[in-house]
């Protein structure tokens, strides 16, 4: 941060410092600044309580109302947020979410030493929506000089699920005369990208809420190559994956009794069956009284990396109800397909189609 010397046309670097080194406190200094000028946090806020004592005995730093009538919980930390400030604030927000309008007027009247009627009038004049919306939603603003990376990660994740949280950094600087300057900077969400970020978060939440329910059937990719072939799958009753943990681990999602539809990439659906044996390394998989590897397989190298648990081919036993050759795979424009080895089949249109082609 720089101070501009206009007369001499030069910049004077300010020295970054810490609140603790200046002897400044969260409660007696930073809290007082924000109470007197909450706009330092980037918006107009009406402070209705300071050091609000909750039923647990904990003290909430600042309690506010924004222009849209949401309750805003402000949690202050001095030089470092610590690693659990977001959880602390969430507990406060949960408690405040139960405040009735009358309780809010009481807190504001006590804070300003005015009557409850006057408190209600001031709140109604401040907000830009109907008073009936008061405390219909809650927000959290975390304020600190620095934020722990775990807190940043948690806040970003919580925002994706609809929790309105903001992180504002207050950075102190000293000039050559030891005068203190404060640089407020909202880092989540970035002011310049606020509209984009908030619209994207809403879109993600709507997309998640509108995701179709699981049909109860699994989609399984049929991979073909030197380690596995569809011909072997059909003949000996199994589905395979391997040569990497991310592939073999997917098979472990399947349990005995699960129903699967097998899909061949670029071609379509080729089989319907029910799981009879859970995932195991190919060297352990038996077909009747015989080990699979002792049978006549079309795959060229099913035994590659046989002793390596992560790279070995893994196999799930399947009782195939109906199968077709790859050149007769069943598909239509818009059919559900996925790059994962195993995933839940959710698309009703595809489910109706495969039921028609393969039966139940």
MINUDREN-795364 format. One record per residue: residue number from 1; x, y, z of N, C-alpha, C in turn. Coordinates in pm, whole numbers, plus 32768, in hexadecimal, padded with zeros to 4 digits. Example, Ala and Ser with C-alpha at 12.3 -4.5 7.8 and 13.67 -1.06 7.14 Angstrom:
BEGIN
    nr   n_xx   n_yy   n_zz   ca_xx   ca_yy   ca_zz   c_xx   c_yy   c_zz
     1   8527   7DC7   830C    84CE    7E3E    830C   8528   7EB6   830C
     2   8505   7F1F   82C4    8557    7F96    82CA   850A   8003   8313
% end
This chain:
BEGIN
    nr   n_xx   n_yy   n_zz   ca_xx   ca_yy   ca_zz   c_xx   c_yy   c_zz
     1   8056   7F8A   8000    8000    8000    8000   8059   807B   8000
     2   802D   80E1   7FB5    807F    8158    7FA7   802E   81D6   7FC6
     3   8072   823A   7FFC    803A    82BF    800C   8072   8315   7F9C
     4   801B   8367   7F5F    8046    83B7    7EEC   806F   8443   7F19
     5   80E9   8468   7EF5    8119    84F1    7F07   80FE   8539   7E84
     6   808C   857F   7E7D    8062    85BD    7DFF   80C2   862C   7DD4
     7   80EE   867A   7E35    8145    86EA    7E15   81C8   86BD   7DD6
     8   8205   8655   7E10    8285    8624    7DDD   8277   85B3   7D78
     9   81F9   858F   7D5A    81DB    8527    7CF7   8226   84A4   7D14
    10   8214   8475   7D8F    8255    83F7    7DB3   81FE   83A8   7E13
    11   821B   8327   7E16    81D3    82CD    7E71   8229   82B1   7EEA
    12   81E8   82AD   7F5D    822E    828F    7FDA   81F7   820B   800F
    13   824C   81A9   8016    8220    8124    8045   81FA   8129   80D7
    14   8187   80EF   80F6    815D    80E1    8181   818D   8059   81B5
    15   81A8   8054   8234    81DD    7FDA    826F   816E   7F82   82A5
    16   8161   7F06   8274    80FC    7EAC    82AD   811D   7E8D   833E
    17   80B8   7E80   838E    80CC    7E64    841B   8061   7E04   844C
    18   805C   7DEC   84CB    7FF7    7D94    8506   7FAE   7DDC   8575
    19   7F31   7DB9   8589    7EE4    7DFA    85F3   7F1F   7DDC   867C
    20   7F4C   7D61   8690    7F82    7D3B    8712   7FFF   7D8D   8733
    21   8055   7DA0   86D0    80D0    7DEB    86E9   80B4   7E7D   870B
    22   803D   7EAD   86E4    8016    7F36    8704   7FC8   7F3D   8787
    23   7FB2   7ECA   87C2    7F68    7EC7    8840   7ED2   7ED8   882D
    24   7EA1   7EBE   87B4    7E12    7ECE    8796   7DCA   7E4A   87AA
    25   7D4F   7E51   87D9    7D02    7DDB    87FE   7C87   7DCC   87A5
    26   7C59   7D4F   8797    7BDF    7D37    874D   7B69   7D7F   878D
    27   7B5C   7D6C   880D    7AE5    7D97    8855   7AE2   7E2D   886E
    28   7B55   7E66   8890    7B56    7EF2    88BA   7B7F   7F53   884C
    29   7BAF   7F1F   87DC    7BDB    7F78    8772   7B95   7F59   86ED
    30   7BB5   7EE5   86B2    7B7E    7EC3    862E   7AE5   7EC0   8632
    31   7AB0   7E86   869A    7A1F    7E7E    86A8   79E0   7F09   86AE
    32   7A23   7F65   86F2    79F0    7FED    86FE   79F3   8035   8677
    33   7A5F   8020   862C    7A68    8060    85A8   79F4   8034   854F
    34   79DE   7FAF   854C    7977    7F79    84F2   78EC   7FA3   8520
    35   78D8   7FA8   85A4    7855    7FD3    85D6   7835   8061   85A7
    36   789A   80B8   85AD    7885    8144    8586   787F   8155   84EE
    37   78C3   80FE   84A2    78C1    8109    8410   78BD   807E   83D2
    38   7847   803C   83D8    783C    7FB4    839F   7850   7FB0   8308
    39   7847   8023   82C5    785B    8026    8234   78E9   7FFF   820C
    40   7945   7FF8   826F    79CC    7FC7    8251   79C8   7F38   821D
    41   795A   7EF2   8237    794B    7E67    820A   790D   7E5F   817E
    42   78F8   7ED2   8140    78CE    7ED2    80B5   783C   7EE9   809A
    43   77ED   7F06   8102    775E    7F1B    80EE   7724   7F64   8166
    44   76A9   7F93   8156    7663    7FD2    81C5   762A   7F67   8221
    45   764B   7F71   829F    7618    7F16    8304   75E7   7F67   837C
    46   757F   7F36   83BB    754D    7F74    8436   7577   7F1D   84AB
    47   75D0   7F4F   84FF    75FD    7F02    8573   7590   7F06   85DD
    48   755F   7E91   8605    74F3    7E8B    8668   7521   7E4D   86EB
    49   759E   7E20   86EF    75CF    7DE7    876C   7665   7DD6   876A
    50   76A1   7DE6   87DE    7732    7DD6    87ED   774B   7D81   8868
    51   77A8   7D20   885A    77C2    7CC5    88C9   7740   7C84   88F8
    52   76F4   7C51   8898    7673    7C14    88B5   768A   7B8E   88FB
    53   7655   7B81   8971    7668    7B06    89BF   75FE   7AA0   8999
    54   762A   7A2A   896D    75CF    79C0    8945   75B0   7965   89BC
    55   7552   790B   89AB    752A    78B3    8A19   759C   785B   8A49
    56   75FD   7840   89F0    7670    77EE    8A15   76D5   783B   8A6A
    57   76BF   78C0   8A74    771F    7914    8ABB   7788   7951   8A5F
    58   778C   7921   89E1    77EB    7958    8981   77BE   79E4   8956
    59   7820   7A35   892C    7803    7ABD    8901   7814   7ACA   886A
    60   77AC   7AFA   882A    77AF    7B15    879A   77E3   7BA3   8789
    61   7848   7BB5   8735    788B    7C37    872C   782C   7CA7   8702
    62   77F5   7C9D   868B    7799    7D04    865B   7722   7CC1   8615
    63   76AB   7CF3   8634    7631    7CC2    85F6   75F6   7D33   85A4
    64   75D8   7D19   8525    75AB    7D83    84CA   7532   7D56   8479
    65   74FB   7DB6   8431    7493    7D9C    83CD   74C1   7DDC   834B
    66   74AF   7D95   82DA    74D2    7DD1    825A   7456   7E0C   8218
    67   7467   7E4A   81A5    73FA    7E90    8162   7389   7E33   8138
    68   73A8   7DB1   8129    7343    7D50    8101   7303   7D0C   8178
    69   731B   7D3F   81EF    72E0    7D12    826E   7319   7C8F   82A4
    70   738B   7C64   826F    73CD    7BED    82A5   741A   7C11   8323
    71   741C   7BB6   8381    7472    7BC5    83F6   7502   7BA7   83CA
    72   7560   7BFC   83F3    75EC    7BEB    83CE   763F   7BD9   844D
    73   7684   7B68   8455    76DC    7B4B    84C6   776A   7B6F   849C
    74   77AA   7BC8   84E8    7833    7BF0    84C9   788F   7BB8   8535
    75   78EC   7B67   850B    794D    7B2A    8568   79D6   7B63   854A
    76   7A16   7B9B   85AF    7A95    7BE1    859F   7B09   7B90   85D9
    77   7B75   7B8F   858F    7BF4    7B5A    85C1   7C5D   7BC4   85A6
    78   7CC5   7BC8   85F6    7D24    7C36    85EC   7D86   7C24   8578
    79   7DEB   7BD0   858A    7E52    7BC1    8523   7E48   7B3F   84D5
    80   7E01   7ADC   850D    7DF4    7A5C    84C9   7D6C   7A22   84ED
    81   7D29   79EB   8489    7CA2    79B8    849E   7C9E   793A   84F1
    82   7D11   78F3   84FC    7D0D    786E    8537   7CD1   780C   84D4
    83   7CBA   7791   84FE    7C8B    772A    84A1   7BFB   7702   84B6
    84   7BB4   7743   8514    7B2A    7718    852F   7ACA   778D   853D
    85   7AF1   7803   850E    7A9B    7878    851F   7A17   7868   84D4
    86   7A19   7822   8461    799D    7813    8415   7938   77BD   8460
    87   7968   7757   84A7    790F    7701    84F5   78D4   774E   856A
    88   7925   779F   85AA    78F5    77F3    8617   7886   7850   85E7
    89   789B   7890   8574    7838    78EC    853E   77B9   78A3   8513
    90   77C7   7829   84DE    7751    77DB    84B6   76FA   77BD   852F
    91   7738   779E   859F    76EA    7784    8619   769E   7801   8644
    92   76DF   7874   8639    769D    78F1    865C   7628   790C   85FE
    93   763D   78F5   857B    75D4    790D    8519   755D   78B1   8531
    94   757B   7834   8555    7511    77D5    8573   74BB   7805   85E7
    95   74FC   7839   864D    74B4    786C    86C2   745F   78E5   869A
    96   749B   7942   864E    7455    79BE    862A   73E4   79A6   85C8
    97   73E7   7937   8580    737D    791B    851E   72F5   790C   8561
    98   72F4   78F5   85E4    7277    78E2    862D   7240   7963   8668
    99   7287   79D1   8657    7257    7A50    868E   71D5   7A79   864B
   100   7171   7A9A   869C    70F6    7AD3    8669   7108   7B69   8659
   101   70AF   7BA8   8610    70BB    7C39    85F9   70C2   7C85   867C
   102   706D   7C5F   86DC    706B    7CA4    875D   70F1   7C9C   87A5
   103   7132   7C27   879C    71B5    7C18    87DD   721E   7C72   879B
   104   7212   7C81   8716    7271    7CD5    86CE   725E   7D67   86F7
   105   71DE   7D92   8702    71C5    7E1B    872E   71FD   7E31   87BB
   106   71EC   7DCD   8812    721F    7DD9    889B   72B6   7DEB   889D
   107   72FC   7D9D   884D    738E    7DA5    884B   73BC   7E2D   8816
   108   7378   7E5D   87AF    739F    7EDF    8778   737E   7F51   87D8
   109   730B   7F46   881A    72E6    7FB0    887A   7348   7FB4   88EE
   110   7375   7F3D   891C    73D7    7F38    8989   745E   7F6F   895A
   111   7483   7F50   88DE    7504    7F7E    88A9   7507   8016   8898
   112   7497   8050   886B    7492    80E0    8850   7454   812F   88C4
   113   7422   80E6   8928    73DF    8127    8999   7367   817A   8969
   114   7315   813A   8916    729A    8178    88E6   7227   8119   8902
   115   71AA   8145   88EA    7138    80ED    8902   712F   8084   8894
   116   70E8   8018   88AF    70D8    7FB0    884A   708B   7FE4   87D2
   117   702C   803E   87E9    6FE2    8079    877A   7041   80C9   8721
   118   709A   8117   875F    70FB    8165    8711   715B   8107   86C7
   119   7180   809A   8709    71D8    8039    86C9   7197   8000   864C
   120   7118   7FDA   8657    70D0    7FA4    85E4   70CA   800B   8574
   121   70AE   8086   8596    70A3    80EF    8532   7128   8101   84E8
   122   7198   8102   8533    721B    8115    84F4   723F   80A1   8499
   123   721C   8028   84C5    7239    7FB3    8472   71E6   7FB7   83F2
   124   7166   7FD9   83FF    710F    7FE1    838A   7140   804A   8327
   125   7175   80B9   835B    71A9    8122    8304   722B   80F8   82C0
   126   7279   80A2   8303    72FA    8079    82CC   72EC   8012   825E
   127   7298   7FAD   8271    728F    7F41    8210   7241   7F6D   8195
   128   7258   7F26   8126    721A    7F49    80A6   71AC   7EE8   807E
   129   7188   7E8E   80D9    711F    7E2B    80BD   70B8   7E32   812E
   130   704E   7DE4   811F    6FE5    7DE3    8185   701A   7DAD   8208
   131   6FEE   7DE8   8277    701E    7DC1    82FB   6FFD   7D2F   831B
   132   6F9A   7CF7   82D7    6F76    7C6A    82EE   6FE7   7C0C   82C6
   133   7044   7C3C   8274    70B5    7BEA    8248   7129   7BEB   82AB
   134   7119   7C35   8318    7187    7C42    8378   71B4   7BBA   83AC
   135   7236   7BA0   839E    7276    7B24    83CC   7243   7AA8   8385
   136   7213   7AB9   830A    71F0    7A42    82BA   726F   79F7   828F
   137   72DF   7A3E   828E    735E    79FE    826C   73CD   7A3C   82BF
   138   743D   79F6   82C5    74AF    7A23    8316   752E   7A22   82C1
   139   7588   7A7B   82E3    7609    7A83    82A0   7677   7A88   8308
   140   76F0   7A69   82DB    7765    7A6B    8333   77D4   7ABB   82EF
   141   7811   7B16   8339    7886    7B5D    8308   78F9   7B43   8369
   142   7963   7B07   8336    79DB    7AED    8386   7A40   7B5A   8366
   143   7A7B   7B92   83CE    7AD9    7C01    83BD   7B5B   7BE1   8404
   144   7BCA   7BEF   83BC    7C4D    7BD4    83F7   7CBA   7C11   839F
   145   7D30   7C21   83D8    7DA2    7C4E    8388   7DCE   7BE1   8327
   146   7DCE   7B64   8355    7DF3    7AF2    8301   7D8E   7A82   8317
   147   7D7C   7A2F   82AF    7D1F    79BF    82BA   7D68   793B   82A5
   148   7D51   78E0   8302    7D87    7859    82F7   7D52   7817   8278
   149   7DA7   77CD   8232    7D7F    778D    81B4   7D0B   772C   81C8
   150   7D03   76ED   823E    7C95    7691    8259   7C11   76DD   8261
   151   7C16   7756   8298    7B9D    77A8    82A0   7B70   77D1   8215
   152   7BCC   77FC   81C1    7BAA    7823    8138   7B6A   77AE   80EE
   153   7BA6   7739   80FA    7B70    76C3    80B7   7AE3   76A4   80E9
   154   7ACF   76AA   816D    7A4C    768C    81A6   79E3   76F1   817A
   155   7A07   7771   8177    79A9    77D9    814F   797E   77C6   80BE
   156   79DD   77AB   8066    79BC    7795    7FD8   795E   771D   7FC8
   157   7979   76B4   8014    7926    763B    800C   789A   7656   8042
   158   7892   769C   80B4    7810    76BA    80F1   77BC   7714   8097
   159   77FD   7770   8052    77B4    77C8    7FF7   7772   7778   7F87
   160   77B3   770F   7F59    777A    76BC    7EF0   76F6   767D   7F1D
   161   76E7   766A   7FA0    766E    762D    7FD5   760D   7695   800F
   162   7621   7713   7FE7    75BE    7779    8007   75D4   77C9   8084
   163   7641   77B1   80CD    765A    77FE    8146   76A4   787E   811E
   164   7667   78F0   813B    769B    7971    8110   7708   799F   8170
   165   7785   7989   814B    77F7    79AE    819E   7854   7A09   8150
   166   788E   7A68   8196    78EA    7AC9    8159   7969   7ACF   81AD
   167   79DA   7ADD   816B    7A59    7AF1    81B1   7A92   7B79   818A
   168   7AA6   7BCF   81ED    7ADE    7C53    81D4   7B60   7C63   8221
   169   7BC6   7C86   81D8    7C4A    7C98    8213   7C60   7D2B   8236
   170   7C89   7D45   82B2    7CAF    7DCB    82DD   7D46   7DCE   82F0
   171   7D8B   7E14   8297    7E1E    7E17    829C   7E4E   7E9E   82D1
   172   7E98   7E9E   8340    7ECA    7F1D    8379   7F53   7F42   8341
   173   7F67   7FC4   832B    7FE6    7FFA    82F9   800B   8076   8349
   174   808C   808E   8354    80BF    8107    8396   810D   815A   8331
   175   80FC   81DF   833A    8150    8233    82E6   81C9   8262   8336
   176   8219   82B8   82FC    8295    82E3    833E   827C   8333   83BC
   177   8202   8368   83CB    81DE    83B3    8445   8198   835D   84AC
   178   819A   82D8   8493    8159    8277    84EC   80C1   8287   84F0
   179   8089   82C1   8487    7FF8    82C7    847C   7FC6   8243   8444
   180   7F55   8218   847A    7F1E    8196    8455   7EB7   81A3   83E6
   181   7EC5   814E   837F    7E65    8145    8311   7E2D   80B7   830D
   182   7DAD   80AB   82EB    7D6E    8027    82DF   7D3F   8013   8250
   183   7D66   7FA3   8214    7D3A    7F81    818D   7CD6   7F0E   8196
   184   7C53   7F29   8182    7BEF    7EBD    8186   7BE6   7E7B   80FC
   185   7BE1   7DF9   80FB    7BDF    7DB0    807C   7B8B   7D32   808B
   186   7B19   7D2E   8048    7AC6    7CB6    8049   7AFF   7C52   7FE6
   187   7B25   7BDF   8019    7B66    7B7C    7FC3   7B08   7B0B   7F9A
   188   7A9B   7AF7   7FE5    7A33    7A97    7FBF   79AB   7AD5   7FE0
   189   7954   7AEB   7F7D    7973    7AE1    7EEE   79B6   7B61   7EBE
   190   7A0B   7B57   7E59    7A4D    7BCE    7E24   79E3   7C2F   7DF1
   191   79E7   7CAC   7E1D    797F    7D0D    7DF5   796D   7D15   7D5E
   192   79DC   7D14   7D12    79D3    7D22    7C81   798B   7CAB   7C42
   193   798F   7C3A   7C85    7953    7BC0    7C4C   78DB   7B91   7C9D
   194   78A9   7BE7   7CF7    783D    7BBC    7D50   77C3   7B89   7D04
   195   7794   7BD7   7CA1    771D    7BAE    7C57   7732   7B28   7C11
   196   77A6   7B1A   7BD0    77C4    7A9D    7B89   77C9   7A28   7BE9
   197   7812   7A3C   7C59    7823    79CF    7CBA   779E   79A7   7CF7
   198   774D   7A0B   7D1E    76CE    79EB    7D5E   766F   79A6   7CFD
   199   766D   79D2   7C7E    7617    7991    7C1B   7645   7902   7C02
   200   76C9   78EF   7BFF    76FF    7869    7BEA   76DC   780E   7C5F
   201   76E6   7843   7CDA    76C5    77F3    7D50   7632   77CC   7D4F
   202   75DC   782B   7D2A    754C    780E    7D23   7532   77A2   7CBB
   203   7573   77B0   7C47    7561    774D    7BDC   758C   76C2   7C0A
   204   75FD   76BB   7C54    762D    763A    7C85   75C9   75FD   7CE6
   205   7592   7651   7D40    7533    761E    7DA3   74B2   75EF   7D60
   206   7483   763C   7CFD    740A    7615    7CB4   7421   7593   7C69
   207   7497   7589   7C2B    74B9    750F    7BE1   74BA   7495   7C3C
   208   74F4   74A7   7CB5    74F9    7438    7D14   746D   7413   7D44
   209   741A   747A   7D5E    7394    745E    7D92   733A   741E   7D29
   210   7359   743A   7CA9    7306    7403    7C3E   733A   737F   7C07
   211   73A8   734E   7C3F    73E0    72D0    7C0D   737B   7260   7C22
   212   7362   7211   7BBB    72FE    71A6    7BC8   7325   7141   7C34
   213   72C0   7105   7C70    72DA    709D    7CD3   731B   7025   7C90
   214   7365   6FDA   7CDE    73A4    6F61    7CAB   7339   6EF9   7C8C
   215   7345   6EBA   7C1A    72E4    6E55    7BF0   72F5   6DD0   7C37
   216   7369   6DBD   7C78    7384    6D3D    7CB9   73DB   6CE2   7C64
   217   73FA   6D0E   7BEA    744D    6CBF    7B8F   74D4   6D04   7B7C
   218   753A   6CB2   7B61    75C2    6CE5    7B4E   75E8   6CE3   7ABA
   219   7633   6D48   7A94    7671    6D4F    7A10   7700   6D1F   7A21
   220   772D   6CC1   79CC    77B5    6C8C    79D4   77F3   6C8E   7949
   221   7868   6CC9   7940    78AF    6CCD    78C0   78F3   6C47   78A4
   222   78E7   6C18   782A    792E    6BA1    77FD   79AD   6BD0   77B7
   223   7A1E   6BB4   77F3    7A9C    6BD8    77B3   7AD1   6B62   7762
   224   7B0A   6B7E   76EF    7B46    6B14    769F   7BD7   6B36   767F
   225   7C2C   6AD1   7680    7CB9    6AE4    7667   7D04   6A65   7689
   226   7D86   6A70   76A1    7DD6    69F7    76BC   7DB3   69B4   7741
   227   7D72   69FD   779E    7D58    69C5    7823   7CCA   698F   7834
   228   7C6F   69B5   77DB    7BE4    698A    77EA   7B9B   6993   7764
   229   7B39   693C   7751    7AE5    6941    76D9   7A54   6925   76FE
   230   79FA   695A   76AE    796B    6943    76C5   7948   68B0   76AE
   231   798D   686F   7653    7974    67E2    763B   798A   678F   76B9
   232   79F8   67AB   7701    7A13    6764    777E   79AA   6786   77E7
   233   7986   6808   77EF    791F    6832    7850   789E   67E3   783E
   234   7872   67D8   77C2    77F4    6792    77A4   77FE   66FD   77C4
   235   786D   66C2   7799    787A    6630    77A1   7887   65FE   7830
   236   78D3   6649   7884    78F2    6617    790A   78AC   6664   797B
   237   7857   66C5   7959    7806    6706    79BF   7854   6764   7A1C
   238   788D   67CC   79E3    78D2    682E    7A37   78E0   68B3   79ED
   239   790B   6918   7A34    7932    6998    79FA   79B6   69BD   7A3B
   240   7A11   69FB   79F1    7A96    6A15    7A28   7AC5   6AA4   7A14
   241   7B2A   6AC7   7A63    7B6F    6B49    7A55   7BF1   6B3E   7AA3
   242   7C50   6B8F   7A80    7CCF    6B89    7AC7   7D3A   6BDD   7A87
   243   7DB9   6BBA   7AA5    7E2F    6C03    7A78   7E2D   6C92   7AAF
   244   7DFF   6C9D   7B29    7DFC    6D1D    7B6E   7D90   6D1C   7BD8
   245   7DAF   6D53   7C4D    7D52    6D4E    7CBE   7CCF   6D96   7CA1
   246   7CD5   6E04   7C55    7C5B    6E4F    7C39   7BF6   6DFC   7BEB
   247   7C27   6D9A   7B9F    7BCE    6D46    7B51   7B9A   6CD1   7BA4
   248   7BF5   6C8D   7BE6    7BCA    6C19    7C34   7B75   6C42   7CAC
   249   7B92   6CB6   7CE8    7B45    6CE2    7D5D   7AB2   6CF8   7D39
   250   7A9A   6D23   7CBE    7A10    6D3B    7C94   79BC   6CBC   7C9D
   251   79F8   6C4A   7C7F    79AE    6BCC    7C84   7982   6BAA   7D12
   252   79CA   6BDE   7D75    79A9    6BBF    7E01   7926   6BFE   7E2E
   253   78EF   6C58   7DDC    786E    6C94    7DFE   77FC   6C31   7DEB
   254   7814   6BCA   7D9C    77AA    6B6A    7D7C   779D   6AFF   7DE7
   255   7722   6AE4   7E11    7705    6A81    7E78   76B2   6A0F   7E3C
   256   76B6   699C   7E7E    7667    692A    7E50   75D4   6952   7E4A
   257   7596   6932   7DD8    7509    6954    7DC4   74F4   69D3   7D73
   258   755C   6A25   7D66    7550    6A9D    7D14   7536   6A79   7C82
   259   74E6   6ACB   7C41    74C7    6AB4    7BB4   7511   6B1A   7B5F
   260   7551   6AE8   7AF5    75A4    6B40    7AA3   757D   6B37   7A0F
   261   7595   6BA5   79CA    758E    6BA7    7938   761A   6BC5   7906
   262   764D   6B6D   78B0    76D6    6B7A    787D   76D4   6BCC   77FD
   263   7732   6C2A   77F5    7739    6C86    7784   77C3   6C7E   7744
   264   77C8   6C7C   76C0    7846    6C7B    7678   7859   6D03   7634
   265   78C5   6D45   7658    78DE    6DCE    762B   78D4   6DDA   7593
   266   7885   6E3F   7569    7878    6E5C    74DB   7818   6E02   7491
   267   77E6   6D99   74D6    778E    6D3A    7492   7703   6D37   74CF
   268   76FA   6D21   7550    7678    6D1B    7591   7675   6CB1   75FD
   269   75FD   6C91   762B    75EA    6C30    7697   75EE   6BA1   765F
   270   7634   6B4B   76A9    7649    6AC4    7678   761C   6A56   76D8
   271   75F2   6A7A   7751    75C9    6A10    77AC   7582   6A42   7828
   272   7533   69E9   7863    74EE    6A02    78E1   7504   698A   793C
   273   752A   69A2   79B9    7542    6933    7A13   753B   695B   7AA5
   274   7552   68FA   7AFD    754C    690E    7B8E   75CF   68DF   7BCC
   275   7601   692C   7C2B    7680    690D    7C6C   7672   6892   7CC4
   276   76CF   6832   7CB0    76CE    67B7    7CFF   7748   67AC   7D5B
   277   77B4   67F1   7D37    782C    67F1    7D8A   7866   687F   7D8C
   278   7891   68AC   7DFF    78CB    6931    7E0A   7959   6932   7DD1
   279   7990   69A9   7DC2    7A11    69BB    7D7F   7A82   6972   7DC7
   280   7AD8   6933   7D7A    7B50    68F0    7DAD   7BB9   68EC   7D3E
   281   7C36   68D8   7D64    7C9F    68CF    7CFF   7C84   6857   7CA4
   282   7CA9   6865   7C26    7C87    67FE    7BC3   7CC2   6777   7BE6
   283   7D34   6776   7C2A    7D72    66F6    7C4E   7D1D   66A7   7CB1
   284   7CC0   66EB   7CF7    7C6D    66AB    7D5E   7BE1   6687   7D2A
   285   7BC0   66B6   7CB3    7B37    66A6    7C82   7B21   661B   7C46
   286   7AB6   65DB   7C74    7A96    6554    7C44   7A14   6552   7BF3
   287   7A13   64FC   7B90    799B    64DF    7B43   797B   644D   7B5D
   288   7918   6434   7BB1    78FF    63AB    7BDD   7973   637B   7C32
   289   79AF   630C   7C0E    7A21    62D5    7C59   7AA7   6300   7C20
   290   7AA5   6353   7BBA    7B21    6378    7B75   7B45   640A   7B8B
   291   7BC6   6423   7B96    7BF5    64AC    7B97   7BE3   64E7   7B0B
   292   7BB7   6563   7B05    7B9F    65A3    7A83   7C1C   65A0   7A2B
   293   7C91   65B7   7A68    7D0D    65BC    7A1A   7D34   6534   79E0
   294   7CF7   64C9   7A12    7D14    6444    79DB   7CB9   6420   7966
   295   7C5A   6479   794A    7BFD    6460    78DB   7C32   649D   785A
   296   7BF6   647A   77EE    7C22    64AC    776C   7BE8   6537   7754
   297   7C3D   659D   7761    7C12    6628    7755   7C3F   6666   76D1
   298   7BED   66BF   769E    7C10    6709    7625   7C75   6779   7643
   299   7C6E   67B1   76BB    7CCA    681E    76DF   7D5A   67EE   76D5
   300   7DB1   6845   76A4    7E3D    681E    768B   7E8F   681B   770C
   301   7E7A   6879   7766    7ECF    6883    77DD   7E7E   689D   785C
   302   7E1C   684A   7879    7DCB    6861    78F2   7E1C   6851   7972
   303   7E8C   6808   7968    7EDC    67EC    79DF   7F47   6857   79F9
   304   7F4F   68BF   79A7    7FB6    6925    79BA   7FA4   696A   7A43
   305   8014   6981   7A87    8014    69BF    7B0E   7FC2   696D   7B71
   306   7FC8   68EB   7B63    7F73    6891    7BB0   7F82   68A1   7C46
   307   7FFC   68BD   7C75    8015    68C6    7D05   800E   6954   7D3B
   308   7FF6   69B2   7CE3    7FEF    6A3F    7D0C   7F5D   6A65   7D23
   309   7F3A   6A7D   7D9F    7EAE    6A96    7DC2   7E74   6B10   7D7B
   310   7EC6   6B76   7D66    7E94    6BF0    7D26   7E8C   6BE3   7C8E
   311   7EE7   6B9C   7C52    7EEB    6B93    7BC0   7EA7   6B18   7B87
   312   7E93   6AB5   7BD8    7E55    6A39    7BA8   7DC8   6A50   7B73
   313   7D9E   69F7   7B1A    7D13    69F4    7AEE   7CBD   69C6   7B65
   314   7C4A   6A09   7B78    7BEA    69E2    7BDE   7B6A   69B6   7B98
   315   7B1E   6960   7BDB    7AAB    6920    7B9B   7A33   691E   7BF9
   316   79BD   6937   7BC1    793E    692B    7C09   78EA   68C1   7BC3
   317   78B4   6862   7C0E    7862    67F9    7BD3   77D8   682C   7BAB
   318   77AB   6806   7B34    772A    6834    7B00   76DA   67BF   7AC9
   319   765B   67B8   7AF0    75FE    675C    7AB0   75B8   67AA   7A41
   320   75E7   6794   79C5    75B0    67E0    7956   7524   67AF   7934
   321   74C3   680C   7935    743A    67E9    790F   742A   67EB   7877
   322   7468   684E   7838    7465    6857    77A7   74E0   68A3   7778
   323   7521   6870   7710    7596    68B3    76D7   758A   68B1   7640
   324   75D1   6910   7601    75D8    6913    756E   766A   6928   7548
   325   768C   6909   74CE    7713    6922    749C   7728   69B9   7489
   326   77A6   69E1   7488    77C4    6A70    747C   778E   6AAD   73FB
   327   7788   6A5C   738E    7756    6A92    730F   76BE   6AA1   730E
   328   767F   6A78   737D    75EE    6A86    7388   75C9   6AD9   7404
   329   7629   6B2D   7432    7613    6B80    74A8   7599   6BD9   7496
   330   7552   6BF4   7503    74D4    6C3E    74FF   74EC   6CCF   7528
   331   74BD   6D2C   74D5    74D2    6DB9    74F4   7469   6E0F   74AF
   332   7467   6E8F   74D1    7411    6EF2    748F   7450   6F7B   74A6
   333   7427   6FDD   745C    745C    7064    746B   7435   709B   74F5
   334   749B   70C0   7542    7481    70F3    75CA   7489   7089   7635
   335   74B2   7010   7612    74BD    6FA5    7675   7523   6FCB   76E1
   336   750A   6F9F   775B    7565    6FBF    77C9   75E7   6F71   77BA
   337   7655   6FB9   77C8    76DA    6F7A    77C7   7732   6FCA   7827
   338   7798   6F8A   785C    77EE    6FCA    78BE   787A   6F90   78B4
   339   78DF   6FE4   78D2    7969    6FB5    78C7   7995   6F60   793E
   340   7949   6F63   79AB    796E    6F15    7A21   7955   6E80   7A0B
   341   79A1   6E2E   7A53    798F    6D9D    7A49   7905   6D76   7A7D
   342   78DF   6DAF   7AEF    785F    6D91    7B2E   781D   6E13   7B59
   343   779E   6E25   7B3B    7754    6E98    7B70   76C0   6E74   7B75
   344   7673   6EC7   7BBD    75E5    6EAE    7BCB   759B   6EDC   7B4E
   345   7543   6E87   7B1E    74F3    6EA8    7AA9   7479   6EF7   7AD8
   346   7471   6F76   7AAF    7405    6FCE    7ADD   73A5   6FF9   7A6F
   347   73CD   6FEB   79F2    737D    7020    7985   7309   6FC3   7964
   348   728F   6FF2   797D    7218    6F9F    7969   7207   6F74   78D8
   349   7227   6FCC   787A    7218    6FAB    77EC   726E   6F34   77C7
   350   72EC   6F35   77F7    7345    6EC5    77DB   7316   6E46   7821
   351   72E5   6E55   789E    72B6    6DE0    78E7   7241   6D9E   789F
   352   71E3   6DEC   786C    7173    6DB3    7821   71A5   6D6B   77A5
   353   7209   6DA6   7766    7240    6D6A    76EB   7283   6CE4   7707
   354   72DA   6CDE   776E    7321    6C60    7789   72C4   6BF7   77C1
   355   725E   6C1F   7809    71FB    6BBD    7836   71B4   6B7D   77BF
   356   7195   6BD1   775E    7153    6B9D    76E7   71AF   6B3D   769A
   357   7230   6B60   7692    728D    6B10    7645   72BC   6A92   768D
   358   72CB   6A9C   7712    7307    6A2C    775D   72A8   69ED   77C2
   359   7236   6A2B   77DB    71D8    69F4    783D   7206   6A12   78CA
   360   71BE   69DE   792B    71DC    69F3    79BB   7215   6973   79F6
% end
